[in-house]
Amino acid sequence: MKWQAMFILFSLLPIVMIASGQTPSANQSSAQDTQTHGYWLDSSTGLMWTAKDNGKDISYRNAIRYCRNLRLAGYSDWRLANMWNLQGMYDSKANAPGLAGPGKESNSTWHIKGNLFLTGYQWSRTIDDRGHIWDYPYYFDFNEGKSNDQPSGPFYSFVFMRALCVRGGSD
């Protein structure tokens, strides 16, 4: 009886090793697909995200313009993500590659779904009840999973961060 149990255990071992070995390569393939296509579709929300942020310092107003002028994957209706969109993309268990942030050229890990490639904090489009863009923008940090929730006036319009564009859903 002992030898039968040992035989079953050792005969199943390669199957377990093969199955567990497929997960990282499947995730790696998914990340490569995202970067190759230039976008990622979040099946849970229906939102389509750019595979990476704009990659360099940009003011809040220019971030809005950047996304509005973006033409990617045959679409022209891209917009700067709002705070609810960004918060929904945060996943403390996700480890997407990227750069460490403004002024830092080292590699970093960001906690964002879809293996999107980030290079710093992300601007959040902020609009009022009448649909007007605020001069008090917010930003989101995918490393810490936090937003700045105390903007201090129009000054933030001139601070430089990154633009991550999204399409679909409502603003």
C-alpha positions as CSV (number, residue, x, y, z in Angstrom):
1,M,0.0,0.0,0.0
2,K,2.9,2.4,0.8
3,W,4.5,1.9,-2.5
4,Q,1.2,2.6,-4.3
5,A,0.8,5.9,-2.5
6,M,4.4,6.9,-3.3
7,F,3.9,5.9,-7.0
8,I,0.8,8.1,-7.2
9,L,2.5,11.0,-5.5
10,F,5.6,10.9,-7.8
11,S,3.5,10.3,-11.0
12,L,1.4,13.5,-10.2
13,L,4.4,15.6,-9.4
14,P,5.4,16.5,-13.0
15,I,1.7,17.4,-13.8
16,V,1.6,19.8,-10.9
17,M,5.0,21.3,-11.9
18,I,3.9,21.8,-15.5
19,A,0.6,23.3,-14.5
20,S,2.1,25.8,-12.1
21,G,4.8,26.6,-14.6
22,Q,2.2,27.8,-17.1
23,T,0.9,30.7,-15.0
24,P,3.9,33.0,-15.1
25,S,4.3,32.5,-18.8
26,A,0.6,33.1,-19.4
27,N,0.9,36.4,-17.4
28,Q,4.1,37.3,-19.2
29,S,2.3,36.6,-22.5
30,S,-0.6,38.8,-21.4
31,A,1.8,41.6,-20.5
32,Q,3.6,41.3,-23.9
33,D,0.2,41.3,-25.7
34,T,-0.8,44.5,-23.8
35,Q,2.5,46.3,-24.8
36,T,2.3,45.0,-28.4
37,H,-1.3,46.1,-28.9
38,G,-0.7,49.4,-27.1
39,Y,-3.8,49.0,-25.0
40,W,-5.5,46.8,-22.4
41,L,-9.2,46.0,-22.1
42,D,-10.5,45.6,-18.5
43,S,-13.2,43.0,-18.9
44,S,-14.6,43.7,-15.5
45,T,-15.4,47.4,-16.3
46,G,-15.3,47.5,-20.1
47,L,-12.8,50.3,-20.0
48,M,-9.9,50.3,-22.5
49,W,-6.6,51.6,-21.1
50,T,-3.4,52.7,-22.9
51,A,-0.7,50.1,-22.3
52,K,1.5,52.8,-20.8
53,D,1.4,56.4,-19.6
54,N,2.8,59.3,-21.7
55,G,6.2,58.6,-20.3
56,K,7.4,62.1,-19.4
57,D,6.6,65.1,-17.3
58,I,3.4,66.8,-18.4
59,S,1.2,69.5,-16.8
60,Y,-2.4,68.8,-15.9
61,R,-3.8,70.8,-18.8
62,N,-1.4,69.2,-21.2
63,A,-2.3,65.7,-19.9
64,I,-6.0,66.4,-20.7
65,R,-4.9,67.6,-24.2
66,Y,-2.6,64.6,-24.7
67,C,-5.4,62.1,-24.1
68,R,-8.0,64.1,-26.1
69,N,-5.6,64.1,-29.1
70,L,-4.5,60.5,-28.8
71,R,-5.3,58.2,-31.7
72,L,-4.7,54.6,-30.8
73,A,-6.2,51.2,-31.9
74,G,-8.5,53.0,-34.3
75,Y,-10.1,55.1,-31.6
76,S,-10.1,58.9,-31.1
77,D,-12.3,59.1,-28.0
78,W,-9.5,58.7,-25.3
79,R,-9.7,60.9,-22.2
80,L,-7.6,61.4,-19.1
81,A,-8.7,58.9,-16.4
82,N,-10.7,60.3,-13.5
83,M,-10.0,59.3,-9.9
84,W,-12.6,56.5,-9.8
85,N,-11.1,55.0,-12.9
86,L,-7.6,55.1,-11.4
87,Q,-8.6,53.8,-8.0
88,G,-10.4,50.9,-9.8
89,M,-7.1,49.9,-11.5
90,Y,-5.1,49.7,-8.2
91,D,-4.4,46.1,-7.1
92,S,-2.0,45.6,-4.2
93,K,-1.2,42.1,-5.5
94,A,-0.4,43.2,-9.0
95,N,3.3,43.9,-9.8
96,A,3.6,45.7,-13.2
97,P,7.0,46.8,-14.4
98,G,7.8,50.5,-14.9
99,L,10.1,53.3,-13.9
100,A,10.5,54.6,-10.4
101,G,8.9,58.0,-11.1
102,P,9.8,61.6,-11.9
103,G,13.5,62.2,-12.1
104,K,14.3,58.5,-11.5
105,E,15.3,56.3,-14.3
106,S,15.5,53.1,-12.3
107,N,13.1,50.2,-12.6
108,S,10.1,50.0,-10.3
109,T,7.0,48.0,-9.6
110,W,3.6,49.5,-9.7
111,H,0.4,47.9,-8.4
112,I,-1.8,48.3,-11.4
113,K,-4.0,45.8,-13.2
114,G,-3.3,44.8,-16.8
115,N,0.5,45.1,-16.5
116,L,0.4,48.7,-17.7
117,F,3.8,50.4,-17.9
118,L,3.9,53.4,-15.7
119,T,6.7,56.0,-15.2
120,G,5.3,58.0,-12.3
121,Y,2.3,59.4,-10.5
122,Q,-0.8,59.7,-12.7
123,W,-3.0,62.9,-13.2
124,S,-6.7,62.4,-12.5
125,R,-9.2,64.4,-14.5
126,T,-11.4,66.2,-12.1
127,I,-14.7,67.8,-13.2
128,D,-17.5,69.5,-11.3
129,D,-21.3,68.8,-11.3
130,R,-21.7,70.9,-14.5
131,G,-19.0,69.1,-16.4
132,H,-16.4,71.8,-16.1
133,I,-12.7,70.9,-15.5
134,W,-11.5,71.9,-12.1
135,D,-8.3,73.9,-11.6
136,Y,-7.8,71.6,-8.6
137,P,-6.6,68.4,-10.1
138,Y,-5.7,65.3,-8.2
139,Y,-3.2,62.6,-8.8
140,F,-2.9,58.9,-8.0
141,D,0.2,56.9,-6.8
142,F,0.0,53.3,-7.9
143,N,3.0,52.4,-5.7
144,E,1.2,53.4,-2.4
145,G,-2.4,53.1,-3.7
146,K,-3.1,56.6,-2.6
147,S,-4.4,59.8,-4.1
148,N,-3.7,63.3,-3.0
149,D,-6.9,64.4,-1.4
150,Q,-6.0,67.9,-0.4
151,P,-5.3,69.8,-3.6
152,S,-4.1,73.3,-2.9
153,G,-5.3,75.4,-5.8
154,P,-4.3,76.3,-9.3
155,F,-0.7,75.6,-8.5
156,Y,-1.3,71.9,-9.3
157,S,-2.1,72.8,-12.9
158,F,1.7,73.4,-13.3
159,V,3.0,70.5,-11.4
160,F,4.3,67.8,-13.7
161,M,3.2,64.2,-13.6
162,R,2.0,61.6,-16.1
163,A,-1.1,61.0,-18.3
164,L,-2.7,57.6,-18.4
165,C,-5.6,57.6,-21.0
166,V,-8.8,55.5,-20.9
167,R,-11.8,55.2,-23.1
168,G,-15.3,53.9,-22.4
169,G,-17.6,54.4,-19.4
170,S,-18.6,57.8,-18.3
171,D,-16.5,60.6,-17.1
